[in-house]
Structure formats: structure tokens, C-alpha cells
Amino acid sequence: MSVTKYKLDEAFMEDAFFEDTALIGIVSGLPAYRLCWMLNNYFDIEFACEPDMTLALAVKGNISYLPVYQYQFPNSPDRYLLYKLKVDNVSLLPETGRLDYIWLVQTATYETDVIDITNSLKKIPDITLSQILERSQLKNVKNLLV
């Protein structure tokens, strides 16, 4: 009896997930819950921790859990995701260096939204840096798939 094996097309999944998205890198010394609270107040949104989206990263036999926060626009497929990049000296995207968070903008108008959000983030005192990231420059971008 022959067993059919199927291979998951990771490139297709990655392209589908990142369709109509932009990424913002953020440097802030704030813990994730405080940053979310600040962003919620500043942008009048409601980032919430989504336990089923928490990312588990296994490094050297240890598993680290990195929270993902989501804001789902009412009556719309548009959403924001906020990833905490580092926990217990483990980084979700090692190539991002000193970045602490990534804000994924997934909206119909993501090109303009990402510019507006980045400029607004620069006005928040507890945010040291905000910059638009190119997905093509991130070699471990598949770690962001939820």
C-alpha cells in the first residue's frame, strides 16, 4: 500500500499571509502590556493579547513564548498585529538587531497607513525608534506567520 505525502507550500502561505501588509519596527523599553496600553490610548484602538496566536520558539532545547497582540477592525478584514520580538534572550527575528516589536499593518490602504502610523509613533516619548521594514530584508519572516 502506497502512502501519499503532501508537502506544505511555505512560500504560498507566506505570500498569502503578507498580502496587503506592511511592517513597522519599533524600539521601546516598555513591556508589551504597557506599550499596548499606550498605543490603544494614542491611536484609539484596542490591541488585545491573543493567547491562541502566541508564538513558541524552540532554541537549544528551551521553548520561549512570544505574545502577539491583535486589533481587529470592526466589521472589516483589516487588522493590526503587534509582535514582541525578544523574550529570555531569544529573538523571533534575529536579523532585526535592536528592534523590540514589529507592528504588522494589514489594511486595504496599508501603503499610506504605515507612513501615518510610523510618523505618529515618532511623536510618542517612550518609543525610541519606529521605521518601515521591507519584508524582503527579513530572512526569518516566516516566524511571523500566525
KOLZASE-408544 format. One line per 3 residues: number of its first residue (from 0); their letters; for each residue x, y, z of N, C-alpha, C, O, CB. Coordinates in Angstrom, 3 decimals. Glycine has a CB too. Layout:
BEGIN
NUM) A) X:Y:Z:X:Y:Z:X:Y:Z:X:Y:Z:X:Y:Z; ...
This chain:
BEGIN
0) MSV) 0.839:-1.169:0.000:0.000:0.000:0.000:0.890:1.240:0.000:1.814:1.349:0.806:-0.957:-0.007:1.212; 0.617:2.135:-0.872:1.402:3.350:-1.034:0.804:4.486:-0.191:-0.413:4.652:-0.114:1.467:3.755:-2.524; 1.685:5.250:0.429:1.249:6.386:1.237:1.593:7.660:0.480:2.737:7.865:0.076:1.916:6.373:2.658
3) TKY) 0.606:8.500:0.295:0.826:9.768:-0.388:1.278:10.803:0.630:0.660:10.977:1.681:-0.458:10.239:-1.126; 2.355:11.477:0.303:2.862:12.532:1.177:2.614:13.874:0.513:2.860:14.054:-0.680:4.376:12.336:1.485; 2.128:14.799:1.299:1.887:16.149:0.818:2.888:17.087:1.469:3.222:16.956:2.646:0.433:16.599:1.112
6) KLD) 3.350:18.024:0.681:4.300:18.990:1.200:3.613:20.344:1.307:2.952:20.792:0.371:5.560:19.074:0.300; 3.773:20.982:2.444:3.191:22.288:2.685:3.965:23.331:1.884:5.191:23.402:1.972:3.198:22.628:4.198; 3.263:24.123:1.119:3.894:25.159:0.309:4.080:26.411:1.164:3.203:27.274:1.219:3.045:25.473:-0.963
9) EAF) 5.236:26.499:1.832:5.507:27.609:2.740:5.565:28.946:2.009:5.124:29.960:2.550:6.809:27.371:3.478; 6.093:28.965:0.808:6.180:30.215:0.050:4.788:30.759:-0.249:4.560:31.965:-0.155:6.958:30.001:-1.260; 3.860:29.881:-0.606:2.487:30.307:-0.877:1.837:30.846:0.396:1.176:31.884:0.372:1.658:29.138:-1.449
12) MED) 2.030:30.127:1.513:1.466:30.582:2.788:2.016:31.951:3.174:1.273:32.824:3.621:1.763:29.566:3.900; 3.307:32.127:3.000:3.948:33.393:3.344:3.400:34.521:2.481:3.059:35.586:2.995:5.471:33.291:3.180; 3.313:34.294:1.172:2.784:35.324:0.273:1.337:35.664:0.606:0.956:36.835:0.591:2.889:34.864:-1.181
15) AFF) 0.533:34.655:0.903:-0.874:34.892:1.229:-1.010:35.662:2.542:-1.829:36.575:2.647:-1.635:33.559:1.318; -0.210:35.297:3.539:-0.288:35.960:4.842:0.123:37.425:4.746:-0.503:38.287:5.363:0.595:35.237:5.859; 1.171:37.711:3.977:1.703:39.067:3.914:1.107:39.913:2.790:1.578:41.020:2.530:3.185:39.008:3.755
18) EDT) 0.079:39.399:2.125:-0.586:40.181:1.089:-1.267:41.382:1.745:-1.921:41.240:2.778:-1.620:39.310:0.302; -1.116:42.547:1.152:-1.702:43.794:1.664:-1.233:44.109:3.082:-2.028:44.506:3.933:-3.225:43.707:1.636; 0.051:43.930:3.326:0.597:44.238:4.649:1.846:45.096:4.540:2.498:45.158:3.497:0.912:42.950:5.412
21) ALI) 2.156:45.748:5.639:3.405:46.484:5.786:3.887:46.251:7.210:3.093:45.946:8.100:3.223:48.022:5.476; 5.183:46.394:7.421:5.789:46.126:8.725:6.477:47.373:9.261:7.154:48.094:8.529:6.791:44.967:8.628; 6.290:47.608:10.550:6.949:48.718:11.235:7.780:48.130:12.370:7.267:47.379:13.199:5.906:49.771:11.774
24) GIV) 9.057:48.472:12.402:9.918:48.066:13.505:9.888:49.128:14.589:9.929:50.323:14.293:11.363:47.824:13.020; 9.816:48.698:15.848:9.706:49.622:16.978:10.760:49.274:18.022:10.974:48.107:18.349:8.282:49.574:17.600; 11.418:50.320:18.541:12.317:50.170:19.678:11.676:50.908:20.850:11.404:52.106:20.773:13.764:50.723:19.361
27) SGL) 11.443:50.173:21.931:10.865:50.756:23.143:11.238:49.875:24.325:11.195:48.648:24.235:9.311:50.904:23.023; 11.597:50.500:25.415:11.934:49.760:26.621:10.716:49.334:27.422:10.849:48.682:28.457:12.830:50.582:27.481; 9.536:49.695:26.954:8.310:49.351:27.677:7.989:47.872:27.563:8.232:47.265:26.520:7.142:50.173:27.158
30) PAY) 7.441:47.278:28.631:6.930:45.914:28.493:5.737:45.920:27.536:5.104:46.957:27.335:6.523:45.326:29.881; 5.438:44.788:26.960:4.412:44.703:25.916:3.055:45.223:26.375:2.390:45.947:25.634:4.270:43.275:25.453; 2.636:44.863:27.587:1.315:45.303:28.037:1.231:46.820:28.158:0.184:47.404:27.878:0.977:44.661:29.373
33) RLC) 2.336:47.476:28.579:2.350:48.944:28.689:2.362:49.593:27.305:1.679:50.589:27.071:3.577:49.416:29.506; 3.144:49.020:26.396:3.178:49.561:25.045:1.796:49.462:24.411:1.335:50.414:23.779:4.224:48.821:24.186; 1.136:48.331:24.571:-0.215:48.172:24.020:-1.173:49.186:24.620:-1.968:49.792:23.902:-0.734:46.753:24.269
36) WML) -1.102:49.373:25.929:-1.960:50.351:26.588:-1.730:51.746:26.008:-2.679:52.487:25.750:-1.704:50.354:28.105; -0.454:52.093:25.805:-0.122:53.400:25.260:-0.622:53.539:23.814:-1.198:54.565:23.451:1.394:53.630:25.325; -0.402:52.513:23.001:-0.859:52.555:21.610:-2.381:52.601:21.539:-2.943:53.316:20.710:-0.330:51.339:20.833
39) NNY) -3.045:51.847:22.398:-4.507:51.860:22.426:-5.033:53.267:22.708:-5.972:53.723:22.055:-5.032:50.877:23.485; -4.432:53.947:23.672:-4.866:55.302:24.007:-4.511:56.304:22.922:-5.317:57.172:22.585:-4.251:55.734:25.318; -3.321:56.189:22.379:-2.848:57.160:21.391:-3.601:57.041:20.067:-3.961:58.053:19.465:-1.354:56.978:21.153
42) FDI) -3.840:55.813:19.611:-4.474:55.588:18.307:-5.969:55.265:18.406:-6.625:55.054:17.386:-3.767:54.461:17.590; -6.506:55.227:19.627:-7.914:54.891:19.861:-8.262:53.537:19.230:-9.219:53.404:18.467:-8.834:55.996:19.292; -7.448:52.548:19.581:-7.663:51.176:19.122:-7.697:50.270:20.346:-7.619:50.760:21.473:-6.545:50.724:18.112
45) EFA) -7.809:48.976:20.151:-7.865:48.040:21.274:-7.011:46.801:20.998:-7.534:45.717:20.743:-9.320:47.628:21.554; -5.683:46.980:21.054:-4.814:45.809:20.973:-5.140:44.901:22.152:-5.280:45.363:23.284:-3.296:46.217:20.973; -5.259:43.622:21.880:-5.504:42.644:22.943:-4.609:41.437:22.706:-4.378:41.030:21.568:-7.008:42.220:22.993
48) CEP) -4.112:40.874:23.798:-3.280:39.681:23.693:-4.150:38.517:23.242:-5.213:38.264:23.809:-2.580:39.361:25.046; -3.692:37.823:22.232:-4.418:36.678:21.688:-3.647:35.408:22.039:-2.691:35.060:21.345:-4.611:36.811:20.137; -4.047:34.708:23.105:-3.294:33.517:23.531:-3.132:32.460:22.442:-2.104:31.784:22.389:-3.972:32.894:24.712
51) DMT) -4.132:32.309:21.572:-4.016:31.296:20.518:-3.044:31.710:19.418:-2.714:30.899:18.553:-5.380:31.019:19.911; -2.581:32.957:19.437:-1.599:33.421:18.457:-0.183:33.448:19.030:0.769:33.723:18.299:-1.977:34.807:17.957; -0.030:33.171:20.306:1.288:33.194:20.929:2.228:32.268:20.164:1.883:31.130:19.847:1.203:32.778:22.421
54) LAL) 3.410:32.776:19.879:4.390:32.018:19.102:5.353:31.294:20.045:5.889:31.893:20.977:5.170:32.954:18.139; 5.561:30.029:19.799:6.511:29.228:20.578:7.772:29.058:19.742:7.715:28.605:18.599:5.902:27.830:20.977; 8.897:29.424:20.317:10.170:29.350:19.607:11.115:28.463:20.407:11.452:28.775:21.549:10.782:30.771:19.389
57) AVK) 11.541:27.357:19.802:12.447:26.418:20.467:13.883:26.735:20.082:14.243:26.712:18.905:12.096:24.953:20.100; 14.699:27.031:21.086:16.116:27.316:20.870:16.914:26.568:21.931:16.702:26.753:23.130:16.407:28.859:20.922; 17.831:25.725:21.477:18.720:24.958:22.365:17.938:24.187:23.425:18.318:24.169:24.596:19.722:25.892:23.045
60) GNI) 16.865:23.562:23.014:16.093:22.733:23.931:15.118:23.481:24.821:14.325:22.857:25.525:17.011:21.979:24.779; 15.161:24.801:24.802:14.236:25.602:25.603:13.164:26.196:24.704:13.434:26.579:23.566:14.987:26.720:26.365; 11.954:26.268:25.223:10.865:26.870:24.462:10.540:28.225:25.071:10.270:28.334:26.267:9.607:25.948:24.446
63) SYL) 10.569:29.254:24.235:10.193:30.601:24.658:8.889:30.969:23.976:8.673:30.647:22.808:11.309:31.638:24.325; 8.029:31.640:24.710:6.727:32.037:24.183:6.707:33.543:23.984:6.967:34.315:24.907:5.582:31.594:25.130; 6.392:33.944:22.752:6.360:35.359:22.404:4.914:35.760:22.110:4.284:35.206:21.209:7.284:35.657:21.180
66) PVY) 4.391:36.723:22.872:2.997:37.105:22.694:2.768:37.889:21.408:3.645:38.597:20.914:2.534:37.921:23.874; 1.561:37.735:20.888:1.113:38.507:19.730:-0.171:39.211:20.149:-1.083:38.596:20.701:0.889:37.590:18.451; -0.225:40.503:19.880:-1.393:41.310:20.206:-2.097:41.664:18.906:-1.451:41.923:17.890:-0.997:42.596:21.003
69) QYQ) -3.424:41.674:18.943:-4.186:41.935:17.723:-5.244:43.006:17.966:-5.871:43.066:19.023:-4.844:40.645:17.213; -5.419:43.842:16.957:-6.584:44.722:16.900:-7.298:44.411:15.594:-6.745:44.609:14.512:-6.180:46.254:16.997; -8.512:43.931:15.701:-9.341:43.613:14.534:-10.323:44.765:14.338:-11.110:45.075:15.233:-10.099:42.238:14.716
72) FPN) -10.276:45.396:13.166:-11.207:46.482:12.890:-12.635:45.936:12.868:-12.876:44.866:12.309:-10.862:47.176:11.545; -13.576:46.653:13.466:-14.969:46.186:13.469:-15.528:46.062:12.053:-15.327:46.943:11.218:-15.843:47.138:14.289; -16.222:44.976:11.795:-16.899:44.743:10.511:-15.968:44.886:9.311:-16.364:45.417:8.273:-18.058:45.704:10.360
75) SPD) -14.740:44.417:9.453:-13.743:44.565:8.394:-12.700:43.456:8.522:-12.450:42.963:9.621:-13.068:45.967:8.459; -12.094:43.064:7.404:-10.992:42.096:7.495:-9.668:42.752:7.909:-8.688:42.054:8.169:-10.813:41.388:6.154; -9.637:44.081:7.972:-8.412:44.797:8.325:-8.039:44.537:9.783:-8.898:44.416:10.656:-8.579:46.308:8.079
78) RYL) -6.720:44.455:10.017:-6.255:44.231:11.380:-4.826:44.719:11.545:-4.097:44.935:10.577:-6.355:42.748:11.746; -4.454:44.885:12.806:-3.087:45.167:13.199:-2.621:44.013:14.080:-3.386:43.483:14.886:-2.973:46.547:13.943; -1.367:43.634:13.919:-0.743:42.667:14.816:0.513:43.304:15.396:1.269:43.962:14.681:-0.406:41.327:14.071
81) LYK) 0.728:43.113:16.667:1.929:43.606:17.327:2.665:42.407:17.913:2.138:41.692:18.764:1.585:44.662:18.436; 3.893:42.200:17.442:4.718:41.071:17.873:5.782:41.555:18.847:6.470:42.539:18.577:5.373:40.369:16.659; 5.921:40.877:19.965:7.067:41.098:20.842:8.184:40.234:20.272:8.016:39.026:20.107:6.746:40.739:22.369
84) LKV) 9.315:40.845:19.975:10.382:40.130:19.270:11.356:39.388:20.173:11.993:38.431:19.734:11.142:41.086:18.437; 11.483:39.812:21.424:12.513:39.210:22.276:11.932:38.827:23.629:11.151:39.564:24.230:13.697:40.177:22.461; 12.339:37.654:24.084:11.999:37.203:25.430:13.064:36.192:25.854:13.445:35.322:25.071:10.549:36.574:25.484
87) DNV) 13.538:36.307:27.081:14.548:35.376:27.609:15.763:35.246:26.686:16.239:34.137:26.448:13.926:34.002:27.825; 16.258:36.349:26.176:17.416:36.370:25.273:17.205:35.568:23.996:18.175:35.167:23.353:18.625:35.843:25.990; 15.964:35.333:23.625:15.617:34.654:22.380:14.908:35.673:21.504:14.039:36.408:21.972:14.717:33.379:22.634
90) SLL) 15.283:35.714:20.231:14.694:36.683:19.315:13.915:35.976:18.212:14.397:35.023:17.600:15.780:37.578:18.709; 12.714:36.460:17.975:11.869:35.919:16.914:12.488:36.180:15.545:12.425:35.333:14.654:10.462:36.526:16.986; 13.082:37.354:15.384:13.763:37.732:14.140:15.159:38.244:14.490:15.339:39.449:14.665:12.946:38.821:13.348
93) PET) 16.142:37.363:14.594:17.488:37.783:14.999:18.082:38.876:14.112:18.892:39.680:14.574:18.405:36.596:14.998; 17.688:38.905:12.860:18.253:39.889:11.937:17.778:41.314:12.194:18.300:42.251:11.591:17.917:39.507:10.531; 16.797:41.496:13.081:16.282:42.842:13.341:17.103:43.593:14.375:16.805:44.748:14.682:14.849:42.766:13.798
96) GRL) 18.119:42.961:14.911:19.029:43.650:15.823:18.351:44.163:17.072:17.871:43.385:17.895:19.684:44.787:15.122; 18.313:45.477:17.210:17.829:46.059:18.460:16.334:46.333:18.504:15.844:46.881:19.491:18.547:47.317:18.716; 15.600:45.968:17.467:14.152:46.178:17.486:13.511:45.327:18.581:13.910:44.185:18.811:13.532:45.841:16.109
99) DYI) 12.515:45.901:19.248:11.808:45.199:20.316:10.455:44.662:19.869:9.982:43.651:20.388:11.621:46.118:21.497; 9.834:45.335:18.908:8.491:44.969:18.454:8.386:45.140:16.945:9.134:45.906:16.337:7.418:45.823:19.168; 7.448:44.415:16.357:7.056:44.650:14.966:5.551:44.827:14.945:4.802:44.024:15.501:7.505:43.472:14.021
102) WLV) 5.125:45.901:14.289:3.705:46.182:14.093:3.394:45.831:12.646:3.913:46.457:11.722:3.344:47.694:14.422; 2.547:44.830:12.454:2.118:44.434:11.116:0.805:45.151:10.821:-0.167:45.017:11.564:1.956:42.872:10.997; 0.788:45.905:9.740:-0.395:46.653:9.310:-1.001:45.893:8.140:-0.369:45.757:7.092:-0.040:48.143:8.911
105) QTA) -2.215:45.402:8.312:-2.891:44.641:7.260:-4.232:45.323:6.991:-5.256:44.995:7.590:-3.088:43.125:7.672; -4.186:46.284:6.066:-5.377:47.064:5.732:-5.457:47.247:4.222:-4.500:46.979:3.496:-5.359:48.439:6.449; -6.607:47.706:3.769:-6.784:47.968:2.339:-5.907:49.131:1.884:-5.530:49.202:0.714:-8.259:48.265:2.027
108) TYE) -5.585:50.031:2.791:-4.772:51.212:2.462:-3.436:51.169:3.216:-2.976:52.187:3.732:-5.542:52.519:2.808; -2.823:49.991:3.274:-1.626:49.801:4.090:-0.462:50.702:3.688:0.341:51.080:4.541:-1.190:48.372:4.015; -0.355:51.057:2.398:0.776:51.890:1.963:0.765:53.249:2.649:1.809:53.724:3.097:0.747:52.079:0.445
111) TDV) -0.397:53.877:2.737:-0.487:55.184:3.396:-0.587:55.032:4.913:-0.043:55.845:5.660:-1.698:55.968:2.868; -1.278:53.995:5.360:-1.432:53.776:6.806:-0.083:53.604:7.487:0.143:54.156:8.564:-2.306:52.547:7.071; 0.811:52.846:6.872:2.102:52.567:7.502:2.928:53.850:7.647:3.655:54.003:8.629:2.884:51.522:6.683
114) IDI) 2.827:54.753:6.703:3.545:56.035:6.796:2.962:56.875:7.924:3.703:57.439:8.730:3.469:56.813:5.452; 1.629:56.960:7.982:0.969:57.741:9.035:1.283:57.182:10.422:1.575:57.938:11.349:-0.550:57.760:8.810; 1.221:55.871:10.560:1.486:55.245:11.863:2.934:55.472:12.281:3.201:55.822:13.431:1.179:53.731:11.813
117) TNS) 3.865:55.277:11.357:5.287:55.460:11.673:5.566:56.889:12.116:6.284:57.109:13.091:6.161:55.107:10.459; 5.004:57.857:11.407:5.195:59.261:11.786:4.575:59.561:13.145:5.146:60.323:13.926:4.594:60.184:10.725; 3.428:58.982:13.437:2.787:59.189:14.741:3.596:58.544:15.862:3.721:59.117:16.944:1.360:58.621:14.733
120) LKK) 4.141:57.364:15.611:4.947:56.678:16.627:6.170:57.500:17.022:6.607:57.451:18.172:5.389:55.305:16.114; 6.717:58.247:16.085:7.900:59.066:16.359:7.603:60.181:17.355:8.527:60.743:17.943:8.435:59.663:15.065; 6.331:60.509:17.552:5.934:61.573:18.481:5.712:61.061:19.900:5.521:61.857:20.820:4.671:62.246:17.984
123) IPD) 5.734:59.755:20.088:5.486:59.167:21.406:6.814:59.064:22.157:7.736:58.392:21.694:4.803:57.760:21.279; 6.918:59.729:23.322:8.204:59.786:24.031:8.812:58.432:24.396:10.034:58.291:24.354:8.033:60.573:25.272; 8.009:57.439:24.750:8.548:56.145:25.175:8.945:55.242:24.015:9.400:54.118:24.231:7.541:55.437:26.028
126) ITL) 8.778:55.718:22.803:9.210:54.957:21.628:10.470:55.621:21.090:10.442:56.764:20.634:8.080:54.895:20.525; 11.561:54.893:21.151:12.862:55.420:20.747:13.000:55.487:19.233:13.598:56.422:18.701:13.976:54.568:21.327; 12.442:54.491:18.536:12.599:54.407:17.085:11.394:53.712:16.483:10.858:52.760:17.048:13.898:53.661:16.710
129) SQI) 10.980:54.203:15.332:9.986:53.485:14.523:10.409:53.628:13.072:10.728:54.723:12.609:8.518:54.041:14.753; 10.410:52.509:12.360:10.838:52.542:10.961:10.081:51.496:10.160:9.717:50.437:10.673:12.359:52.309:10.846; 9.853:51.812:8.903:9.192:50.875:7.999:10.212:49.825:7.581:11.343:50.152:7.221:8.589:51.610:6.750
132) LER) 9.803:48.568:7.631:10.682:47.458:7.261:10.222:46.841:5.953:9.027:46.787:5.665:10.716:46.392:8.373; 11.168:46.384:5.176:10.862:45.654:3.948:10.882:44.162:4.261:11.856:43.643:4.806:11.877:46.006:2.807; 9.813:43.492:3.913:9.717:42.052:4.182:10.871:41.294:3.533:11.367:40.321:4.099:8.376:41.499:3.675
135) SQL) 11.297:41.729:2.362:12.366:41.038:1.636:13.701:41.089:2.388:14.584:40.270:2.131:12.532:41.652:0.248; 13.855:42.039:3.309:15.097:42.160:4.069:15.133:41.255:5.301:16.165:41.143:5.962:15.296:43.594:4.492; 14.012:40.615:5.604:13.926:39.761:6.784:14.018:38.302:6.364:13.123:37.789:5.692:12.615:40.022:7.562
138) KNV) 15.094:37.633:6.755:15.259:36.257:6.291:14.431:35.260:7.100:14.177:34.154:6.623:16.719:35.869:6.351; 14.005:35.620:8.305:13.184:34.730:9.129:11.742:35.211:9.225:11.066:34.957:10.222:13.778:34.610:10.523; 11.275:35.898:8.203:9.933:36.486:8.232:8.847:35.429:8.424:7.765:35.741:8.920:9.673:37.260:6.947
141) KNL) 9.119:34.208:8.045:8.113:33.139:8.223:7.806:32.899:9.699:6.779:32.303:10.023:8.601:31.829:7.577; 8.682:33.356:10.600:8.414:33.239:12.035:7.220:34.086:12.474:6.682:33.883:13.563:9.645:33.643:12.826; 6.808:35.030:11.636:5.681:35.899:11.979:4.329:35.302:11.598:3.288:35.857:11.949:5.846:37.235:11.303
144) LV) 4.336:34.187:10.891:3.071:33.579:10.460:2.294:33.081:11.673:2.806:32.307:12.482:3.326:32.415:9.466; 1.053:33.537:11.781:0.183:33.063:12.869:-1.072:32.459:12.292:-1.937:32.001:13.039:-0.176:34.210:13.839
